[in-house]
Amino acid sequence: MQPSRTIFLIGPRGCGKTSLGSALARRLGLAFVDTDHELVREAGMEIADFVEVRGWEAFRDLEAETLACVAAGPVRVVGCGGGIVLRGENRAVLARGTVIYLQVGPEELARRLMADPNEAQRPSLTGKGLVEEIREVLEQRAPLYEECADIVLPPAGLPDMVESAVRELAEFTERF
């Protein structure tokens, strides 16, 4: 199956967008792009450093520019930063593709983030404890993830997620 639209993976940090996106892109014969990795390359520094130096608003501006550039390219699989849904302009870009929301609960996210904190890539959003921050962020963002999503994938192992994503994409594209 070769999709005719870019596939965007959305969800909170640690939900598996990069892992699933890479595997899904290989399976579909498409390129994979991670907006956070592109942003780091463009900024010339890690996200935490960028936010410390320039602030969250400048980060969100660069994130929006990065998404627009990536989306203007050929059809591919794109792993999006967790907060990309916060801006209406980004949600409009996502709407031009097929959006898969990786829905993972706060306890599982906390477990994953404690196992691989990667603080340079995943700076604290609120300054609160990890579990409290995850719950607060999900409360704010989950409705936006759901609003953007064409497909919602519940947590599963990577092979099951890839198979489920391919099946859901096939069903989705048949409807259009």
C-alpha positions in Angstrom: 0.0 0.0 0.0 1.4 3.4 -1.0 -0.4 6.2 0.7 -1.2 9.3 -1.3 -1.0 11.6 1.7 1.7 12.2 4.3 1.1 10.2 7.5 1.5 12.2 10.7 2.0 10.5 14.0 0.9 12.5 17.0 0.8 12.0 20.8 2.7 12.9 23.9 6.4 12.5 24.3 7.3 8.9 24.9 4.3 7.4 23.2 6.3 5.8 20.4 6.0 8.1 17.5 9.7 7.7 16.4 9.8 3.9 16.9 6.5 3.3 15.2 7.1 5.9 12.5 10.4 4.4 11.5 9.0 0.9 11.3 5.8 2.1 9.5 7.9 4.0 7.0 10.0 1.0 6.3 7.0 -1.2 5.8 5.3 1.3 3.4 8.5 2.1 1.5 8.4 5.8 2.6 10.9 8.1 4.2 10.6 8.9 7.9 11.1 12.4 9.3 10.9 13.3 13.0 10.0 17.0 13.4 12.0 17.3 16.7 15.1 15.9 15.0 14.7 18.3 12.1 14.2 21.2 14.6 17.4 20.3 16.4 19.3 20.2 13.2 17.8 23.5 12.1 18.4 25.2 15.5 21.9 23.8 15.9 21.2 22.8 19.5 19.1 20.4 21.6 15.5 21.4 22.4 16.2 21.9 26.1 19.0 24.3 25.2 16.9 26.1 22.6 14.1 26.6 25.1 16.5 27.8 27.8 18.0 30.4 25.5 15.1 31.4 23.4 12.0 30.4 25.3 8.9 28.2 24.6 7.3 30.7 22.2 10.3 30.8 19.9 10.5 27.0 20.1 6.8 26.7 19.1 7.5 29.2 16.2 10.4 27.1 14.9 8.3 23.9 15.4 5.6 25.4 13.2 8.1 26.3 10.5 9.6 22.9 10.7 6.2 21.1 10.3 5.3 23.3 7.3 8.6 22.6 5.6 8.3 18.8 6.2 4.7 18.7 5.1 5.5 20.6 1.9 7.8 17.7 0.8 6.9 14.4 -0.7 4.6 11.8 0.9 6.3 10.4 3.9 5.7 9.3 7.5 6.3 12.2 10.0 6.7 11.8 13.8 5.5 15.1 15.3 6.6 16.8 18.5 4.2 16.2 21.4 3.0 19.8 21.5 2.6 20.3 17.8 -1.2 20.2 18.1 -1.2 23.3 20.4 -1.3 25.7 17.5 -4.2 26.0 15.1 -1.8 26.6 12.1 -0.2 23.2 12.9 -3.5 21.5 13.2 -4.4 22.9 9.7 -1.2 21.4 8.3 -1.9 18.0 9.9 -5.4 18.0 8.4 -3.8 17.8 4.9 -2.5 14.4 5.7 -3.6 11.3 7.5 -3.1 11.6 11.3 -2.5 8.7 13.6 -2.8 9.4 17.4 -0.8 7.1 19.5 -2.9 7.0 22.7 -0.9 5.9 25.7 -2.0 6.4 29.4 -0.1 8.4 31.9 1.3 5.5 33.9 2.8 3.9 30.8 4.2 7.2 29.6 5.8 7.8 33.0 7.4 4.3 32.9 8.8 4.9 29.4 10.1 8.3 30.2 11.8 7.1 33.4 13.4 4.4 31.5 14.7 6.8 28.8 14.5 10.4 30.2 16.5 12.0 27.3 16.2 15.4 29.0 18.0 17.2 26.2 15.3 16.2 23.8 12.4 16.2 26.3 12.7 19.2 28.7 10.2 19.6 31.5 7.1 21.4 30.3 5.8 22.5 33.7 8.6 22.0 36.2 6.4 19.6 38.2 7.1 15.9 39.0 7.0 13.6 36.0 3.6 11.9 36.7 1.9 15.1 37.6 3.3 16.8 34.5 2.2 14.0 32.3 -1.4 14.1 33.7 -1.6 17.9 33.3 -0.2 17.8 29.8 -2.5 15.0 28.7 -5.5 16.8 30.1 -4.7 19.8 28.0 -3.6 18.0 24.8 -5.7 14.8 24.6 -8.7 16.6 23.2 -6.5 18.2 20.5 -4.9 14.9 19.6 -8.4 13.3 19.3 -9.7 16.2 17.2 -6.8 15.9 14.8 -6.8 12.1 14.5 -8.1 10.1 11.6 -6.9 6.9 13.4 -6.4 6.3 17.1 -4.0 3.5 18.1 -4.1 2.2 21.6 -0.9 1.0 23.3 0.6 -2.2 22.0 3.9 -3.7 21.2 5.7 -2.3 18.2 5.0 -5.2 15.8 1.3 -5.1 16.7 1.3 -1.3 16.3 2.8 -1.5 12.8 0.3 -4.1 11.7 -2.6 -2.2 13.2 -1.4 1.1 11.6 -1.0 -0.5 8.2 -4.5 -2.1 8.5 -6.1 1.1 9.7 -4.4 3.1 7.0 -5.7 0.7 4.3 -9.2 1.0 5.7 -8.9 4.8 6.0 -7.7 5.2 2.4 -10.4 3.0 1.0 -13.0 5.4 2.4 -11.5 8.3 0.4 
